[in-house]
Amino acid sequence: MKGYTVQGDRILVTGGAGYIGSHTCKALAYAGYEPVVYDDLSNGHAEAVLWGPLVKGDVRDVDRLASTMSAHSISGVIHFAGLIEVGGSMRRPDLYWDHNVNGVAAVLSAMRQADVSRLIFSSTAAVYGTPAQPGLLSETDALGPINPYGDSKLAGERMIAASCNAFGLEAVALRYFNASGADPEGQIGEAHNPETHLIPLAIEAALSGQSLTVFGSDFPTPDGFCMRDYIHVADLARAHVLALGLDRIDGGFEAMNLGRGVGASVVEVIEAVGNACGRPPLHTIGPRRAGDPPMLVADPSRARARLEWRPEFDDLQTIIDTAVAWRRDRRFGVTSALPNAA
Ligand code: UDP
């Protein structure tokens, strides 16, 4: 097995045509790596693959993954490809278990076939479920997802940890809080179709004059609205590069939270979007969305210590300003984010 990765190495990025994946490819290229994107383009965009080749393939296809790793002399893998919506996972849990769990199994199997030993896994704060008490979530807190998205990601983490133990692989699971914002140079950004995430939907509402639905106002939080820890996508991307370059991974598997350690409520996000767009998004209060915990805010101290990582975008307004700049400029042909838009 090869050791840890170094500059000049080729890194396979599954899901590299997607939102966080494409920003990570840019960060990899700037750090001297060569990203090779493996994506079926079901949710990603070919226009976002700007820093290396694109191989079209299904993440559950072990043979295609293994042959891509061998053909490109891959020395590390960053695994993003998967399904990502809490709400979607409540409606179609079968798809989430299939893509997210079988995808991890295929990536691990292909890595063993191609003799690749280091894996960075795209995980999520949804593995914590509803925290027992308010406060910052640390990696040692109880794990207990409350939706199939979180369940499937936790299953992926556990499969990876067991494979590290059994087969000598090394992996870091990065548990993202709420990825947000866009490349500050405007080359890439968030463009899901259909869009379900708060910030792009609120921007669309502000720019189009249509209304956004706020999911619940009776949560046990200071203002009654759901609270999340919004972290800039370029900061997330940089953490992947740092994890890839770690000299050693304790016990072969480590999990780390990636957040700012600061919570913002849905209404605070709506206000910041209004500031950035020059007019507030119209919104109505609707019922809670199934599977939404009231508050998810990271204790990011482990990533700070292990990766020497600090978010460079450290306030919500700046993060949202980059998202608005991207939306005004281009969105890879996605014309409207709002599900009820004409
Ligand atoms: N949200 C909302 N209206 C929407 C979309 C999201 O009120 O149209 C809320 C959602 O309930 C959550 C927060 O915004 O509290 C962030 O949701 P998002 O889907 O962006 O990310 P998640 O936290 O589910 O990963």
Residues whose N, C-alpha, C, O or C-beta is under 5 A from the ligand:
A	BS01	UDP	V86 T196 H197 L198 I199 L201 T213 V214 F215 C226 R228 V266 R289 D292
